[in-house]
Amino acid sequence: MPASDCAVLALETGDTFFGFAFGAEAPGAGEVVFNTSMTGYQEISTDASYRGQIVVMTYPLIDNYGVNPDDVESRRPWISGLAVRELAPTHSNWRQQSNMHTFLAQHGIAGIQGIDTRALTRTLRIKGHKRGVLRRAPVSVANGMDPFTWVRGRAPTAKSWAAEQVQAAKRVLPYSEQRYVAEVTTPDRQVAGPVRWAPWPTPPQRADSPRIALLDVGVKTNIVRSLVSRGCHVDVLPYGASVREIDGTDPDGVVVCNGPGDPEQADRAIDTVRDLIGRRPLMGVCLGHQILGLAIGATTSRLPYGHRGANQPIKDLDTGRAHITSQNHGFQVDAASIPPSSGFRVSHVNLNDGSVEGLAHDSLPVFSVQYHPEASPGPQDNQYLFDRFLDLVDDNRRS
C-alpha cells in the first residue's frame, strides 16, 4: 500500500476514522452527514443541496455500477468529500462510462474508503451534525506502515497527525454561516431545452405548454426534466431574481426548487416568494418549502442529523395515504410557528419523527413539500405532485 493512499476523516468532536484515499489529492472540509440510499451515489454527489458537506454513504458497497453522463443532477459535483465502506474495484453496467474515483478526481473532490461507516453514522446520529476534514496523510506520517496498523489508528505518528486534523475541523466555518445558494445558482436566465425521459412512463402532457418560472436556489436536473417532459416551457432564473424579473417571463406558475444551506441565509429568495404569494400558482420543493415557510412568517430549525435517503415515509394529511420519499435536508419548518392568519397549514408529516413535510394554503394555489417528488435517486412515486401543481396552473388560467 503506497503511503500516499492513507487518509483520515476527522470530526470536530475528536473522533477520527482512518482509511484509504480515492478521488482527488486535495483535502475536503465541511459538515459531515450520512445518506441511507442503497443506490444513487452519482446523483447524490451532483446534487447542489450537498454543497459544503462531506457525505457518508451507509450502504457498504459503492460504485459497483460506475458513472454515466445521464445521471448527473447539476453542472458539476458539489459535495466536499465522499466517505464509503468499500469502493467497488470493478464496475458493471451497460450505461457506465467512468467510475467515482475518476469522476471525483476530475473535479478536485476527495474520497475515503475502508472506514467503519456504521460507527461513523452512529456517531452522527448521537452527536448530530459535525464539522470535519478529509485529508490524505503525508508520506512522512504513513511511510512504512502496513494497512492494518494504519486503519487501527494506533501508531503514535498517525494519532498525532490525526489530532491536528481534529483541530482543523474545529476551524471550519459553521454550516449555518455559509451562503451557499449564491454559489450554486445559475449565473443568468436559462431556457430549458428538450429532455430525454426514458426509462420512466411518459407523464401526462399539457397541450397548452404552460410557462413555468423556476427560481434556481440549487435546482436538480430532474425537477427541470419533470416539468419539461409534461410539455412546460421552463425559464430557469438566478437566485436573486426579483418579482419584476420573474414577471418578465410571463409565467403561468412559479417553482422554487431545492438547494443548500440554512434557509435563513436565502433572504433574497424569501423576499421574492413573499411577494409572489397570491399573485401566481406557486410550488416549493425542499429548500423552496423552507423558503415558503419563512416567507409566511414561520421559523425554521435544525434537525438533529437530518433526513437523507431514498426511503423516508411521510403521510399526506389530506388523503391519509403514506408515501415513500427521497429526501435530503437538515432543516425543518417549525409547525407551531406557522401564523394562523397566514392561511397555511401543515399538509404532510414525516412518519419517523413527526416533522413538517408539506405546507398548503386554504384557498390560494400554493403548496410545498419538504421531500423530492423528482427523486433521483429514489422512487418516482411522487411525480404526481408536478401534475397537481400544473392542475392548479390550469385552474388559475381558466379563472
N, C-alpha and C positions, 0 to 999 in steps of 0.2 A: 504493500500500500504506500503510494507516494505521500510524503509528509504534507504536500500542498493540498491533499484531499481532505485533511482533518478539518472539522468545523465545530462550532458550538452555537447553540441558541441560548442566550442568557436573558433572564427576566429581571425586572427591577426589584422583585421580591427576594432575589438571591438564588433562585432556582436556576440550575444550569443543565443543559441537555447536550451531550456530546454525540456527534455523528460524523457523517462524511458529506462533503460538498458536491453539488452539481450546479449547473447553470453558470451564471457569471461569477467572476472572481471578486467583483465589487461587493462590499458589505450591504446588508439590508437593515433598516431600523423602522420601528413603528409600533402600533398596537398589535398585540398577538391575540388572534381569535381562532375559533375552530369551526369547521364545517362538516356536517354529518352526511353529506351526499356520497353515494357509492360511485357515481359517475359524474362527469361534467367538469373535470378539473380544468379543461381549456376554457370553458365558458366562465368559470369562476375567476380564473386568472385575468380575463379580459373584461370583467365587469367593473366599471368605473366606481361602483359603490365600495369596492375594496381599496380605494386609494388610501395610502398611508397605513396599510395593515399587512402583517405577516400572517398568512393563512396556514392553519394546521388542518390537514385532512385526516379525519378519524378512520376512514376506510383504509385498511392496511396496504393494499397494492394499488399504486397509482401509475398511470402512463402505459397500461397494458394495450391500449388501442391507439396510441400515438396522438398526433395533432394534425388537423386539416384546416384549410382556409375558410371553410363554410361555417365553422362553429365559433368563430371569434365574435364577441359581443360588443366590441369597441374598436377604435383605430389602433389600439396597442394594449398590451397587458398593463394593468395598473397596480397589481399587488407589490408590496415592498419585499416580499420573500415568500417561499413555499417550504413547508415542513411536512415530511411524509415518513411513514414507517419503512416502506420499501419502494424504490423506483424500479419499475419493471425493466429487466435487462433486454427483453425482446418485446416487439410491438406487432400486433396482428389485427389489421382492419383494412378492408378494401378501399376506404376513403383516406387513410393516413398518408401524409406527405412528409412528416417530420416527427420529432419527439419533444418532450418537455425540456430535457436538458438543452437541446439546441435552441428551442424556442425562447427559453428564458435567457440563455447566454446572448442571443442576438439582441435582446432588449435590456441588457445590463441588470438582470434580476437574479439574486442569489437563491439557492435552494439547499436544503439539508435533508439527508435521509439516514436511516439507521437509528433514529432516536425512538424512545418509548413514547409514542403518541398517545397511548392510553393514560400514562402517568401525567403527561403534559395537559391533556384535556381535563383530567380530574383536577389538576391544579387550577386551571382557569375556571372550572365550574365552582370550585370552593372559594377562590380568591377574586374572581371576576376579571374584567379586562385589565391587562397589564402591558406596560411598555416593554419592548425587547429589542435586542440586536442579534443579527445573524452574521457570523463572521468566520472566514477561513483562518486557521491557525498559521502563524508564521512558521517557516521551516525550523527556526531556532527552537520553537516550542515543541513541535511534534516529531522532529527528525529522530529516526531510530526507534520510534515507539510502535509496537505491534498493535493491530486493530483492537484486540480485546482489552489491552491496557488503556487505550485511548477512550473507548466508549464507556469504560467504568469511571473515567474522570478522576482517578485517584493519584496519578503521578503528580508530584509537587509542582513541576513546571506547568502542567496543564491546569491544575487548580488555581495557581497564582494568576495565570493569564486569563482564565475564565472569570476570576473575581474582578479583573479590570473591565471585562465586558459588562458585568453587572452594573458597575459604576457608569459605564457609557449608556446603559439602558435608562438609568435614572435621569440622564441629561436629555433624553429625547423629549421634544416638545409635546405636552399632553394633547391627545386627540381632539378634545373639545376646543382647543385654542387654535386649531388649524382651519384655514378657509379653502377647503379642497374643491368646492364646486366651481370656483373660478378657474381652476386648473384643468378640469375635465370637460367643461362645456365646449360646444362648437365655437370657433372664433367668429363666425359670421353666419348669416342665414343660408340654409341649405334646403333645396327641394329634393325630397326623397325620390329616388328612381325606382324602376321596376325591381321586383324581388322574386326569388325562387322559393316557393312554399313547400315543396316536397320534403319529406315523405308524408306530411300530415294531410288529412282530408281537406279539400278546398272549403273555406268558410263561406257563409252567405255573402253574396255580392250586393253592394249598394250601387244601383244603376245610375243614381244622380250624382255620384262622385262627390260626397261631402268634403269640404275643405276643413282640414284639421291643423291648428297651430300647436306645435309641440314645444313646450318650454324645456330646453335641454339643461338639466342640472346633473347630468351624468347618464344619459339615455343608453339602454341596451338595444342592440340591433333588432332583437326580436319584438320589441314594442313597435318600432317603426314597421317591421315586416308584418306584424299582426294587423296594423291599420291599412297599409298599402294593399295587402292581399285581399282586403274587403272592398277594394275599389276607392279608397280615400285618396285625396290629394293632400300630402303632408308637407307642411313647411316646418322645418326644424330651426328654432330660434335660440340665440345665445341666452345664457342665464340672466343677463342684465337687461333683457328686452323690456321695454316699457309697454304699458297698455296701448299707447298710441302706435307703437311698432307692431304689436300683435294685431290691432285693428287694421293695420295697413295691409295685412294678408287676407283680409275679408273672410275670417274663419267662421265656419258653422259651429265649431266647438273647439275646446282647448284641453290638451292633456299635459299635466305636469308629471314628469317621469321620476324614475329612481335616481339616486345619486349618493355621494359620500358625505361623511362628516356630521357634525352636530347641526341639527336643523335650525337652531337659533343663529347660526353663522350665515344662513342663506337669507339675509334680511331683505335684499333687493327683490328676490322672488316672493317673499312673504308679502311685501307691499303690493306687488303686482297682482298676486292672487286675491288679496283683499279687495282690490278694485274691480276684479273680474267677476266676483260672485254676484249672481243675479243678472249679469249682462249677457252671458253666453253659457251654454252647457259646458260643464267642467268635470274632468276626471283626474284624480290624483292616484299615483302609484308609488308605494314605499316612501321615499323621501318626499314625494309630492303629496302623499297623505299627511305626513307630519307638517309640511308647509301649510296645507289647508287648515290643519288643527290650530297652528299658531296664528294664522290669518283671521280665524273667527274668535280669537281671544282665549283659546285653551293654552295649556302648558304642555311641555314635553319633559321626559326624564329618561335616565339611562336604565336599561335592563341590566340585571346582574352580569350576564355573559352573552346576551343577545340570542336571536333566532337565526341560525344559518344552516340551511339544509333543504332537502327536497321532499320532506315528508311531514311537514308541520300541520297538525289538524286544527281546523277552525270551524266555527259554527255561524251560519247565516241566521241571525235572529229574526228575520222576516219570514223565512221559509221553514226554519227548524232543521235544515239539512246541514250535514257535516261535509267538509271538503278537505282533501289532502293538498297542501300547497307548497310551493317553493318560496323560501324566504331568505332575506339577507339584511338584517338591521340590528342595531344596538340601542335604538331609542324607541320610545313609545309615546303616544298621546295619552295624557292622563284623563281618564274617564270623568272623574269628579270635577275636573276643571272646565268642562265644556259649558259655556254660558247657556242657561235655559232660554234666554231671549234670542239666541242665535238661530234657533230653528233647527239646529243639527242634533243628531242623536247617534249613539253607537249602533252600528248595523251588523258588525261581525266581532266575535271574540275568539281568542286563542283557547283551545280546549286543554292545553297543558298548564297555563298559568293565569288565564282569565284576562290577559291584556287586550287592549283595543286593537282590532284588526280591520276595522272599517268605519266610515262615517257616511251619513246620508242626511239630506235636508228634507224636511217635511213637505215642502211644496216646490222648491226650486230644482232644476235639472242639474244637480251637483252631487257627486259621491266620490268616495276614495276608498282604497284598500291598502293595508299595510303589506300585504303579500304580493307575489309576482304572478299576475294572470298569464303573462307571456312565458313564464318558466325559464327554460334554457339556462341551467339544467332543471330537470324535474318534470312532473306531469303536466300535460296540456289541458287538463280537465277544466281549468278556469278561464279558458279563452272566451267563454260565453259573456264575460264581463265587458269585452270590447263590443259585442253585439248589443248588450244592454245600454252602453253609452251611446252607440250610434242610433238606437231606438229613441233615446232622449233627444238626440240631434234632429232626427226626422220629425218628431213631435213638435219640437220648438220651431222648425222651419214651416210647419203647417199652421202654427198658431198665429 
